[in-house]
């Protein structure tokens, strides 16, 4: 029932002598009791129900003028945040968020991080692709040994973005392993492993701290060479992980199979 029809019903029943509670019961909750009281008071003072403005607080923030200003804010390339919009236009952060999502139908996306590549880097990658395409056949990829290194420390693995503990309070979370202890300079160990179509190589533990090319040649390359010869024979491809600490020496760039 529209507001105008409700006003007519309330006015007619009030003129018939019905009280506020009887009117509220007869219209079956279509209006609040306080609204009916207010309308009956207006009838007593003015003889009718004339509402000059719509009930409720006036809409001050999400008006077309503010929405249009926010829309023009995105014409430039500067960063736009709800906090900045709230400061610039004197509105709350929640109102700014509703303007972006409900009125402008916008979605918030995280920035994508990409490597800063120069033209020289791009040309090197193109030459590498052409070299692989012209010299490596499909069956050669099945005779390739890929390897990489990983540094582990005593603190273990912890993903601050995804790991959560669902409890009722912070104190309860702390009791249920909700505190991750981390050392400032934990002991670390580097581990090497190779993988291919035939399986994986034996695990090589390189020791603590930074591994130089000498240790890499002495400990890793014999394992890789023996495994590659046993698995593929004399002709195979060895691909390293290009670790900055161990592959910076030209002696470890290429290893013949």
Residue pairs with C-beta under 8 A, 6 or more apart in sequence:
1 9
1 30
3 51
6 27
6 30
6 31
7 39
7 49
7 51
9 27
10 23
10 27
10 31
10 36
10 39
10 40
10 49
11 39
11 43
11 48
11 49
13 22
13 23
13 26
14 23
14 39
14 40
14 43
18 26
20 33
20 36
20 37
20 40
21 33
23 36
23 40
24 31
24 33
24 36
35 55
39 49
42 48
42 49
42 50
43 49
61 91
61 92
61 95
61 99
62 95
62 98
62 99
62 103
66 89
66 91
66 99
67 99
67 103
67 104
69 89
70 85
70 89
70 96
70 99
70 100
70 104
71 104
73 80
73 85
73 88
74 80
82 93
82 96
82 97
82 100
83 93
83 96
85 91
85 96
85 99
85 100
86 92
86 93
86 95
86 96
89 96
100 106
100 108
101 107
117 125
136 237
140 237
142 197
143 196
143 197
143 232
143 235
143 236
143 237
144 196
144 197
144 236
144 237
144 238
144 239
145 194
145 195
145 196
145 201
145 224
145 227
145 228
145 231
145 232
145 236
145 237
145 238
145 239
146 194
146 195
146 196
146 239
147 192
147 193
147 194
147 195
147 201
147 220
147 224
147 238
147 239
147 240
147 241
148 192
148 193
148 240
148 241
148 243
149 190
149 191
149 192
149 206
149 211
149 241
149 243
149 246
150 190
150 191
150 193
151 188
151 189
151 190
151 191
152 188
152 189
152 190
152 191
153 183
153 186
153 187
153 188
153 189
154 183
154 186
154 187
154 188
155 180
155 181
155 182
155 183
155 186
158 180
158 182
165 173
165 176
165 177
165 178
167 173
167 176
167 178
170 178
172 178
187 208
188 208
188 209
189 205
189 206
189 207
189 208
190 205
190 206
190 207
190 211
191 203
191 204
191 205
191 206
192 203
192 204
192 206
192 219
192 220
193 200
193 201
193 203
193 204
194 200
194 201
194 223
194 224
194 227
195 201
196 228
196 231
196 232
198 231
198 232
199 231
201 223
201 224
201 227
202 223
202 227
204 219
204 220
204 223
206 215
206 216
206 219
206 220
207 215
210 245
211 243
211 245
211 246
212 245
212 246
212 249
213 246
213 247
213 248
213 249
213 251
213 252
215 246
216 246
216 247
216 252
217 251
217 252
220 246
221 252
221 255
224 238
224 255
225 238
225 255
225 257
228 236
228 238
228 257
229 236
229 257
232 257
234 257
235 257
236 257
237 257
238 254
238 255
238 257
240 247
240 252
241 247
246 252
247 253
